[in-house]
């Protein structure tokens, strides 16, 4: 599926439940961040995940802190790589973002905080290390802007045991 077909399937909730994996979440965020200013990308990522979770998964398993944190981390990685590379190249260079247990978040958050109800419902700043801050970037696909990260909105199913989330867990 091309990037445009994938985004269209995401936006219209035409992705099959089995295709809404952690990798698909990262791809969707990467596409948004390489095509839109940061604030608009984050808004559309949030809205899209909630809509797809509700309409396809019949679940409200959205986790706000995981969504914002991953968006900021992906945004930073795009800045270090450039947005002109294909997603598959980006993914192979940043395999830690595709880890189904989302261990990359543990560089920033304690397990207790990231798994807390407060973090699920609204964005909370990390307690281990600061997240990358959004910044203005220009890519071959357009301008990507930095900006203020809104701090409210409700993503991810509650983790089980020591796992963060699985590739089949809604974001």
Order of alpha helices (4+ residues) and beta strands (2+ residues): alpha-alpha-alpha-alpha-alpha-alpha-alpha-beta-beta
